[in-house]
Structure formats: C-alpha cells, structure tokens
Amino acid sequence: MQIVLGLVIFITVFYLIISEKVPGAWATMIGGLGMALVGILNEKKALEAVSERLEILFLLIGMMIIVHLISETGIFQWFAIKAAQLVRGEPFSLIVLLALVTALCSAFLDNVTTILLMAPVSILLANQLQLNPFPFIITEVMAANIGGVATIIGDPTQLIIGSESHLTFNQFILNTGPMSILAMIVLIANVYFIYGKKLKVSVELKARVMELDASRTLKDKNLLKEAGTIFILVILGFILNNFIDKGLAIISLSGAIILVILAKKNPVETFNHVEWDTLFFFIGLFMMVKGIQETHVIDFLGNKMIEVTKGHFNIAVLGITWISALFTSIIGNVANAATVSKIVEVMIPSFHGQGNPDAFWWALSFGSCLGGNISILASATNVVAVSAAGKAGIKISFVDFLKFGSLIAVQTLIVSNIYIWIRYFN
C-alpha cells in the first residue's frame, strides 16, 4: 500500500509541475509533506532528508546573495555590449561570443540568474541589428545548460550529484569541464550551419551597435570592486577546499556575509533577493525522494537496471546517460538528479572491480545537464528564458524549442558517450 501511495504522490507532484497548475515549490512541498502525512516518512526521517543536504541549501543561499550584488553593478550588461562591439556587430560572431560568455558565467554562477541577465541584453542587441532574436536566445539557453556541466556549482543538478557522490569541486571541473567545452563546440557548429548564413546586417545597423555606451550600464564601481574581489576569493576557496577543508557551504556563506557587510546592505533587503521558491523546491524534493527511497522503489529500479544491462559495466554507465536525459525531459533535471542518484547508489556495488565507479556519476551529470536542453520543461533555465522572451514579445513555442533543443541534446549526449568511453572504459 505504501508503494502505491508513494508512487501516486510522486506522479501527482510531477503532473502539477509539468502542467504548471501549482508553482514548483508548492508542488514538491505537497509531495514531501504528503509522504509524511500518509506515514511513508516520520518527522525524523523527513527532517533528516533535508539536514543531510544542508550544504546544498546554504551554498545556494550564499551564491544567490553574491550573484545578486554582482548583478546590481551592471557588469553583465557592460560585458554583453562590449562583446557586440568587439565583433563589430557581426551577427554570427556576436551569437558565439554571447554564448561563450553565458556558458562561462553559468559555470560559476547560478545559470537561471545568468540567463535572466543575458537574455534582455541579447534581445536588445538583436533588435538593434533588426534580426530575429530567436537564434540569440535559444543559443544562450543551450549555452547556459552546457556551461552548467563544467563545475559542481554550475547547475543545481551538479550540487545534488556532488552531495550524493562526495566528489569535490576540483574533480568536477577536471572531469566535466572538458565535456562542457566539447558540447559548446557542437552547439556553435550547429548554430553556424542552421543560422550562420541567414544572419545578414547592414553597415548602418552595425554602426549603431558601435555607438552604444557600455560605461552607462555600470552603476556602482565600488560595489563592483568589492563583489569581484569576494567572488574571486570564493572561487579560489572552492578550488583549494581539498587543502583548507572548510566546506563549500561555509566558503559561500562567508563570502556572502562579508560582501553584504562591506556593501552596507540591509539584511531584509538582501534576503528579499534570495530565491526562496528554489530553496523550498529543493526541501520538498529531498523529502519526496526520501519517501520514494523508503518504499524501496529505487532499490527495485536499480536492480532492474543491473538485470537489463546483464552486469555489463559499460552498458550500465551509458544507459544512465540516456535514461537521465529522458527523465530530465519530462520531470526536469533537478528532480531527475535527485532520483537517479539514488538508483546509481544501488547499482555501483554490483559493478565493483569492473571499472571506475565515478563514471556513473559523470554519466548522470551529462544526462541531467545536457538532457536539460531537450524541452522547455527540462530545466528552470529554459522556463525563465522563454518567459523573458515572451515579455519582450518573442514567442518561443514548445515545438520550436524541442526541434532545436533535442537536436543539440542528442548530439552532445552522443559526444558525452564517446568521451566517457575513451576516458573511463578500459
């Protein structure tokens, strides 16, 4: 009976999320609390599900505060305009440069925040050049999800995978970073062949872009110096954490608190910019996944994967990539990472001695992040970008997104399989 109740709650929650009948944060909270109310979880286990992942929540809070204060300086808009002027208004070169900037920012900042800052500027530049903004926006969305692959802080899915696998910041950047670069090459090649030759701009329009004054976007240069310094120190702390052993959450929160004190920001005002809906989405999700774990459904799925792959390590690893991508396209990359990570934990002991067990975690990472490009629902970044475009009068339909996104996702996932095969299989 508990298995049936757990699955009904789980499926209902994702129906609510996909149909957008209830905000995602409320949907997962309903799911998590529902697991407790029907007796699948007791209060102790529900709270343990959250407490075991406090590092993720505190790390996110710290980075949200830092990113918000950086965004207040106008540096992102300055960078975008400078990028346009650097390529002298050449549309394909501009798309590529904006995509690279987006990917780089997404690797070290919250990719939802990155797309929120970059999309309006890209639309502005496209309008200045009298071009269809769709290629600009869709390329940046793909770049944000691909950039998120590069580091443990690049995407919430990476934080979940890092927490479950106990892999470090440096291990992520050394193993997933190269794949992020390869995926960007695939993306840029596709943009060139699909849109490159269609993007034509007159000399007069290029001149308009060159006349834009980037310095006017910089609002607070003192805050920029303070925020830039703290951000660099935080990233260095992440990289050196293996030696200083302070923890990513402590480093992130310390940087955030020092920055708000230096910037003399009011606590209430600062906390208003923390994305509490995202945090409560995670809290509910953690409880819900714990509930599913208690019903032993995850054990069943893990054992089924072992049975289907007949104990072949290589097939099992590659299978995780594609199953993750499929689940991601339906329930979203965060929910997929939280659920499939538990399946991976069940599977790994059965393949002891057959290969590098970390390959399972990298496969999950690639499936979740690169699979996040398949559909609008696959990533919060996609939803935010489509919404931002809609507010600017640019409609991106589910089908239009699916056509380009699935093309990029399938190609990058194939490349990721080749990468995994070469790097981790004997």
C-alpha positions as CSV (number, residue, x, y, z in Angstrom):
1,M,0.0,0.0,0.0
2,Q,2.8,2.4,0.9
3,I,4.4,1.8,-2.5
4,V,1.2,2.7,-4.3
5,L,0.7,5.8,-2.2
6,G,4.3,6.9,-2.7
7,L,4.1,6.5,-6.5
8,V,0.7,8.3,-6.6
9,I,2.2,11.2,-4.7
10,F,5.4,11.2,-6.8
11,I,3.5,11.1,-10.2
12,T,0.9,13.7,-9.0
13,V,3.6,16.2,-8.0
14,F,5.3,16.0,-11.4
15,Y,1.9,16.3,-13.1
16,L,1.4,19.5,-11.1
17,I,4.9,20.8,-12.1
18,I,4.6,19.9,-15.8
19,S,1.0,21.3,-16.1
20,E,2.1,24.4,-14.1
21,K,-1.2,24.1,-12.1
22,V,0.8,24.7,-8.9
23,P,4.2,26.5,-8.5
24,G,7.0,24.1,-8.4
25,A,8.0,24.9,-4.8
26,W,4.5,24.2,-3.5
27,A,4.2,21.0,-5.6
28,T,7.3,19.4,-4.1
29,M,6.4,20.6,-0.6
30,I,3.0,19.0,-1.1
31,G,4.8,15.8,-2.2
32,G,7.3,15.8,0.7
33,L,4.8,16.6,3.4
34,G,2.3,14.2,1.8
35,M,4.9,11.4,2.2
36,A,5.0,12.2,5.9
37,L,1.2,12.6,6.3
38,V,0.4,9.2,4.8
39,G,3.0,7.5,7.0
40,I,5.7,6.7,4.5
41,L,8.1,9.0,6.4
42,N,8.0,10.0,10.0
43,E,9.1,13.5,11.1
44,K,12.6,12.4,12.0
45,K,13.3,10.9,8.6
46,A,11.7,13.9,6.8
47,L,13.9,16.3,8.6
48,E,17.0,14.1,8.1
49,A,16.3,14.2,4.3
50,V,16.8,18.0,4.5
51,S,19.6,18.1,7.1
52,E,21.7,15.6,5.1
53,R,21.7,18.2,2.2
54,L,22.0,21.4,4.1
55,E,25.4,22.0,2.3
56,I,23.4,22.4,-1.0
57,L,20.9,24.9,0.5
58,F,23.5,27.0,2.3
59,L,25.8,27.0,-0.7
60,L,22.9,28.2,-2.9
61,I,21.9,31.0,-0.4
62,G,25.5,32.3,-0.3
63,M,25.9,32.2,-4.1
64,M,22.4,33.8,-4.6
65,I,23.4,36.8,-2.5
66,I,26.8,37.2,-4.2
67,V,25.3,37.0,-7.7
68,H,22.6,39.5,-6.8
69,L,25.1,42.0,-5.6
70,I,27.3,41.5,-8.7
71,S,24.2,41.9,-10.9
72,E,23.4,45.3,-9.2
73,T,26.7,46.7,-10.7
74,G,25.5,46.3,-14.3
75,I,28.7,44.3,-15.2
76,F,26.7,41.7,-17.2
77,Q,25.1,44.3,-19.5
78,W,28.5,46.0,-19.9
79,F,30.1,42.8,-20.9
80,A,27.4,42.0,-23.5
81,I,27.7,45.4,-25.1
82,K,31.5,45.2,-25.2
83,A,31.2,41.7,-26.7
84,A,29.0,43.2,-29.5
85,Q,31.5,46.0,-30.2
86,L,34.4,43.6,-30.1
87,V,33.0,41.6,-33.1
88,R,31.9,44.9,-34.7
89,G,28.2,43.9,-34.9
90,E,28.8,40.7,-37.0
91,P,25.7,38.6,-36.0
92,F,27.2,35.1,-36.0
93,S,30.3,36.2,-34.2
94,L,28.1,38.1,-31.7
95,I,25.9,35.0,-31.1
96,V,29.0,32.9,-30.5
97,L,30.6,35.4,-28.1
98,L,27.4,35.9,-26.1
99,A,27.0,32.1,-25.9
100,L,30.6,31.7,-24.6
101,V,30.1,34.5,-22.0
102,T,26.8,32.8,-20.9
103,A,28.5,29.4,-20.6
104,L,31.4,30.8,-18.7
105,C,29.1,32.7,-16.3
106,S,26.8,29.7,-15.9
107,A,29.8,27.6,-14.9
108,F,30.5,29.7,-11.8
109,L,27.1,31.5,-11.2
110,D,23.5,30.4,-11.0
111,N,22.6,29.7,-14.6
112,V,19.0,31.0,-14.1
113,T,20.3,34.3,-12.9
114,T,22.8,34.4,-15.8
115,I,20.1,33.9,-18.4
116,L,17.9,36.5,-16.7
117,L,20.6,39.0,-17.1
118,M,21.9,38.0,-20.6
119,A,18.5,37.4,-22.4
120,P,17.2,41.0,-22.2
121,V,20.6,42.4,-23.4
122,S,20.7,39.9,-26.3
123,I,17.2,40.8,-27.3
124,L,18.2,44.5,-27.2
125,L,21.2,43.8,-29.4
126,A,19.2,41.7,-31.9
127,N,16.6,44.4,-32.2
128,Q,19.4,47.0,-32.8
129,L,20.6,44.8,-35.6
130,Q,17.0,44.2,-36.8
131,L,17.5,40.4,-36.5
132,N,15.2,37.7,-35.2
133,P,16.1,37.3,-31.5
134,F,15.2,33.6,-31.5
135,P,18.7,32.3,-32.6
136,F,20.3,34.6,-29.9
137,I,18.0,33.4,-27.1
138,I,17.9,29.7,-27.9
139,T,21.7,29.5,-28.3
140,E,22.2,31.2,-24.9
141,V,19.8,28.8,-23.2
142,M,21.7,25.8,-24.6
143,A,25.0,27.5,-23.6
144,A,23.7,28.1,-20.1
145,N,22.8,24.4,-19.6
146,I,26.1,23.3,-21.2
147,G,28.1,25.7,-19.1
148,G,26.4,24.3,-16.0
149,V,28.1,21.0,-16.7
150,A,31.6,22.4,-16.1
151,T,31.6,22.7,-12.3
152,I,29.9,21.5,-9.2
153,I,28.3,24.9,-8.7
154,G,27.3,25.4,-12.3
155,D,23.8,23.9,-12.0
156,P,21.7,22.7,-9.1
157,T,21.8,19.2,-10.5
158,Q,25.6,19.2,-10.1
159,L,25.2,20.2,-6.4
160,I,22.9,17.2,-5.9
161,I,25.2,14.8,-7.7
162,G,28.2,16.2,-5.8
163,S,26.5,15.8,-2.5
164,E,25.4,12.2,-3.2
165,S,28.8,11.1,-4.7
166,H,31.1,13.1,-2.3
167,L,33.1,14.2,-5.3
168,T,35.0,17.6,-5.0
169,F,34.9,20.9,-6.9
170,N,38.2,20.0,-8.5
171,Q,37.1,16.5,-9.5
172,F,34.1,18.0,-11.2
173,I,36.0,20.7,-13.1
174,L,38.6,18.2,-14.3
175,N,36.1,15.6,-15.4
176,T,33.0,17.5,-16.5
177,G,34.9,20.7,-17.7
178,P,36.3,19.1,-20.8
179,M,32.9,17.7,-21.8
180,S,31.4,21.2,-21.4
181,I,34.0,22.5,-23.9
182,L,33.2,19.7,-26.4
183,A,29.5,20.4,-26.1
184,M,30.0,24.1,-26.8
185,I,31.8,23.2,-30.0
186,V,28.9,21.1,-31.0
187,L,26.5,23.9,-30.2
188,I,28.4,26.5,-32.2
189,A,28.8,24.2,-35.2
190,N,25.0,23.7,-35.3
191,V,24.3,27.4,-34.9
192,Y,26.6,28.1,-37.8
193,F,25.0,25.6,-40.2
194,I,21.4,26.4,-39.2
195,Y,21.6,30.2,-38.7
196,G,25.0,31.4,-39.7
197,K,24.4,32.2,-43.4
198,K,20.9,33.6,-42.8
199,L,22.1,36.4,-40.4
200,K,22.8,39.5,-42.5
201,V,23.2,43.0,-41.2
202,S,23.7,46.3,-42.9
203,V,26.7,48.6,-42.3
204,E,24.5,51.2,-40.8
205,L,23.0,48.9,-38.2
206,K,26.4,47.7,-37.2
207,A,27.4,51.3,-36.7
208,R,24.5,51.7,-34.2
209,V,25.9,48.9,-32.0
210,M,29.3,50.5,-32.1
211,E,27.8,53.8,-30.8
212,L,26.3,52.2,-27.7
213,D,27.9,53.5,-24.5
214,A,28.7,50.4,-22.4
215,S,30.0,52.6,-19.5
216,R,26.5,53.8,-18.8
217,T,25.4,50.3,-17.7
218,L,27.9,50.3,-14.8
219,K,26.0,51.6,-11.8
220,D,28.3,51.1,-8.8
221,K,32.0,50.7,-9.4
222,N,32.9,50.5,-5.7
223,L,30.5,47.6,-5.3
224,L,31.9,46.0,-8.5
225,K,35.4,46.0,-7.0
226,E,34.2,44.6,-3.7
227,A,31.9,42.0,-5.3
228,G,34.5,41.0,-7.8
229,T,37.2,40.5,-5.1
230,I,34.9,38.4,-2.9
231,F,33.7,36.3,-5.8
232,I,37.3,35.5,-6.9
233,L,38.2,34.6,-3.3
234,V,35.1,32.3,-3.0
235,I,36.0,30.5,-6.3
236,L,39.6,30.1,-5.0
237,G,38.2,28.7,-1.8
238,F,36.2,26.2,-3.7
239,I,39.3,25.1,-5.7
240,L,41.5,24.9,-2.6
241,N,38.9,23.2,-0.4
242,N,40.7,19.9,-0.6
243,F,43.6,21.6,1.3
244,I,41.8,24.0,3.6
245,D,38.8,21.7,4.3
246,K,36.3,24.4,5.2
247,G,33.4,23.1,3.0
248,L,31.7,24.7,0.0
249,A,28.7,26.0,2.0
250,I,30.9,27.7,4.7
251,I,33.0,29.3,2.0
252,S,30.0,30.5,0.0
253,L,28.1,31.9,3.1
254,S,31.3,33.5,4.4
255,G,31.8,35.3,1.2
256,A,28.2,36.5,1.0
257,I,28.1,37.8,4.6
258,I,31.5,39.6,4.2
259,L,30.2,41.2,1.0
260,V,26.9,42.4,2.4
261,I,28.8,44.0,5.3
262,L,31.3,45.7,3.1
263,A,28.5,46.9,0.8
264,K,26.5,48.1,3.8
265,K,23.4,46.3,2.6
266,N,20.2,45.9,4.8
267,P,19.6,42.3,5.8
268,V,15.9,42.4,5.0
269,E,16.6,43.9,1.5
270,T,19.3,41.3,0.8
271,F,17.2,38.4,1.8
272,N,14.4,39.6,-0.4
273,H,16.6,38.7,-3.3
274,V,17.2,35.1,-2.2
275,E,15.2,32.8,-4.4
276,W,13.2,31.2,-1.6
277,D,11.0,29.4,-4.1
278,T,14.0,27.5,-5.4
279,L,15.1,26.6,-1.8
280,F,11.7,25.3,-0.9
281,F,11.5,23.4,-4.1
282,F,14.7,21.5,-3.0
283,I,13.4,21.0,0.5
284,G,10.2,19.4,-0.7
285,L,12.1,17.4,-3.4
286,F,14.6,16.0,-0.8
287,M,11.7,14.8,1.4
288,M,9.8,13.3,-1.5
289,V,12.8,11.4,-2.8
290,K,13.5,10.1,0.7
291,G,9.9,8.9,0.8
292,I,10.3,7.0,-2.5
293,Q,13.5,5.6,-1.2
294,E,11.7,4.3,1.9
295,T,9.2,2.4,-0.3
296,H,12.2,0.5,-1.9
297,V,11.1,1.5,-5.4
298,I,14.5,2.9,-6.0
299,D,16.1,-0.4,-5.0
300,F,13.8,-2.1,-7.4
301,L,14.7,0.2,-10.3
302,G,18.5,-0.1,-9.5
303,N,18.3,-3.9,-9.6
304,K,16.3,-3.8,-12.8
305,M,19.0,-1.7,-14.4
306,I,21.6,-4.2,-13.3
307,E,19.4,-7.0,-14.7
308,V,18.7,-5.3,-18.0
309,T,22.4,-4.5,-18.6
310,K,23.3,-8.1,-17.5
311,G,26.1,-6.8,-15.3
312,H,28.0,-5.1,-18.1
313,F,29.7,-2.0,-16.6
314,N,30.0,-0.1,-19.9
315,I,26.4,-0.6,-21.0
316,A,25.1,0.3,-17.5
317,V,27.1,3.6,-17.4
318,L,26.0,4.7,-20.9
319,G,22.4,3.6,-20.0
320,I,22.4,6.1,-17.1
321,T,23.2,8.9,-19.5
322,W,20.2,8.3,-21.8
323,I,17.8,7.3,-19.0
324,S,18.7,10.5,-17.2
325,A,18.2,12.6,-20.3
326,L,14.8,11.0,-21.0
327,F,13.7,11.5,-17.4
328,T,15.1,15.1,-17.4
329,S,13.0,16.0,-20.5
330,I,9.8,15.0,-18.6
331,I,10.3,15.8,-14.9
332,G,13.2,18.3,-15.1
333,N,17.0,17.9,-14.5
334,V,16.9,18.7,-10.7
335,A,14.2,16.1,-9.9
336,N,16.0,13.6,-12.2
337,A,19.4,14.1,-10.5
338,A,17.8,13.7,-7.0
339,T,16.0,10.5,-8.1
340,V,18.5,8.8,-10.4
341,S,21.4,9.5,-8.0
342,K,19.7,7.1,-5.6
343,I,19.5,4.5,-8.3
344,V,23.2,4.9,-9.1
345,E,24.0,4.3,-5.4
346,V,22.1,1.0,-5.6
347,M,23.9,0.0,-8.8
348,I,27.5,0.9,-8.0
349,P,28.3,-2.0,-5.6
350,S,27.3,-4.6,-8.2
351,F,30.0,-3.4,-10.6
352,H,32.8,-3.4,-8.0
353,G,36.2,-4.0,-9.7
354,Q,34.8,-3.7,-13.3
355,G,35.7,-0.1,-13.8
356,N,35.9,3.4,-12.3
357,P,32.7,3.8,-10.3
358,D,32.8,7.6,-10.7
359,A,31.9,7.1,-14.4
360,F,28.3,6.5,-13.2
361,W,28.2,10.0,-11.6
362,W,29.7,11.7,-14.7
363,A,27.1,9.9,-16.9
364,L,24.4,11.1,-14.6
365,S,25.8,14.6,-14.7
366,F,25.9,14.7,-18.6
367,G,22.5,13.1,-18.9
368,S,20.9,15.6,-16.5
369,C,22.6,18.8,-17.7
370,L,22.8,18.1,-21.4
371,G,19.4,16.5,-21.4
372,G,18.2,19.8,-19.9
373,N,18.3,21.2,-23.4
374,I,15.6,18.8,-24.8
375,S,12.4,20.6,-23.8
376,I,11.3,23.7,-22.1
377,L,10.3,21.7,-19.0
378,A,13.7,20.0,-18.7
379,S,15.4,22.9,-16.9
380,A,14.4,26.0,-14.9
381,T,16.8,28.0,-17.2
382,N,14.6,27.1,-20.2
383,V,11.4,28.2,-18.5
384,V,12.9,31.5,-17.4
385,A,14.4,32.2,-20.8
386,V,11.1,31.5,-22.7
387,S,9.3,33.7,-20.1
388,A,11.8,36.6,-20.6
389,A,11.4,36.3,-24.4
390,G,7.6,36.3,-24.1
391,K,7.7,39.5,-22.1
392,A,9.7,41.1,-24.9
393,G,7.1,40.0,-27.4
394,I,9.0,37.0,-28.7
395,K,7.1,33.7,-28.6
396,I,9.1,30.5,-28.4
397,S,6.7,27.6,-28.7
398,F,7.2,24.2,-27.1
399,V,7.7,22.6,-30.6
400,D,10.2,25.2,-31.7
401,F,12.3,24.7,-28.6
402,L,12.0,20.9,-28.9
403,K,13.2,20.9,-32.5
404,F,16.5,22.8,-31.8
405,G,17.0,21.6,-28.2
406,S,16.6,17.9,-28.9
407,L,19.0,18.2,-31.9
408,I,21.7,19.8,-29.6
409,A,20.9,17.4,-26.8
410,V,21.2,14.2,-28.9
411,Q,24.4,15.3,-30.5
412,T,26.1,16.4,-27.2
413,L,24.9,13.2,-25.5
414,I,26.5,11.1,-28.2
415,V,29.7,13.1,-27.8
416,S,29.5,12.5,-24.0
417,N,29.2,8.8,-24.5
418,I,32.3,8.8,-26.7
419,Y,34.1,11.0,-24.1
420,I,33.1,8.5,-21.3
421,W,34.2,5.5,-23.4
422,I,37.6,7.0,-24.2
423,R,38.3,8.4,-20.7
424,Y,36.7,5.8,-18.3
425,F,36.5,2.5,-20.0
426,N,39.5,0.2,-20.3
